[in-house]
Amino acid sequence: MNEAMRDWVTNVDSTYYVIGTVAGPHPYPQLVRDFQSIIGREARKQIQEQAGRLPDALVACVGGGSNAMGLFYPFLNDADVKMYGVEAAGYGIETGLDYPGVGPEHSFLKDMHRVEYVPINDNEALQGFRDLTHIEGIIPALESSHAMAYVTKLAPTMSKDQIIIATVSGRGDKDLMTVARIDGVEMVEM
């Protein structure tokens, strides 16, 4: 994204860059947030229909942040709903990857202590991928696997009657070869 932005600002007269995340210059963060907020609006409506109340916690992966912002935005005024944005920590927080293009609203929510941003390392994310695939039959994208891994850390700290909503953004079939290679499983690409 950084390279695309550099190219765009140096070629303003001949290019137009449409950003698909909640980062970049105005109005992109707001537009994408508003479009993605259907995630949170639907989750809010469905949990109230199914459980008769709001969830206790929301968990979503954060790269640029569109998936997380889409889930979080409709719940921002619900102080009792805790929110966790899960970020990639690479081989560990001390060597972790960081995504310099995270959206400005995420930075604001962190500074005002409305959302807690937590790290998940590569090994934990891979286990999240395996767990969701084996237990639920859902193959998550590696980005979402970070959120799934955090759910397995968060759930044991909560009571059994509390509710967590976690989003799975993207399809994991694109990541199957990567995970198979890491796990030493030989697969044939078709």
RAFENNOR-V289007 format. One record per pair of residues at least 12 apart in sequence whose ideal C-beta (glycine too) atoms are under 6 Angstrom apart, sorted by the first residue. I is the first residue (numbers start at 1). GAP is how many residues later the second one is. If there is no record, write none. Layout:
BEGIN
i/gap
I/GAP
I/GAP
END
This chain:
BEGIN
i/gap
1/100
4/13
21/43
21/45
22/43
22/44
22/47
22/81
23/41
23/78
23/80
29/74
29/75
29/76
32/34
33/36
33/40
36/30
36/34
37/33
37/36
37/37
39/31
39/32
40/30
40/31
40/33
40/34
41/33
43/122
44/30
54/24
54/27
55/108
55/110
56/106
56/107
57/25
57/107
58/13
58/25
58/107
59/25
59/88
59/91
59/92
59/107
60/87
60/107
61/25
61/82
61/83
61/85
61/86
62/23
62/25
63/36
63/80
64/37
65/37
65/38
65/41
67/100
67/102
68/17
71/96
83/32
84/32
84/34
85/30
85/32
86/32
86/34
86/60
86/61
86/64
87/30
87/32
88/58
89/30
89/31
89/32
92/29
93/26
96/23
118/32
120/26
120/29
120/30
124/25
125/20
125/21
125/24
128/17
128/20
128/21
129/16
129/50
132/16
139/33
139/34
140/28
140/32
141/29
141/31
142/33
143/27
144/24
144/25
147/19
151/13
151/15
END
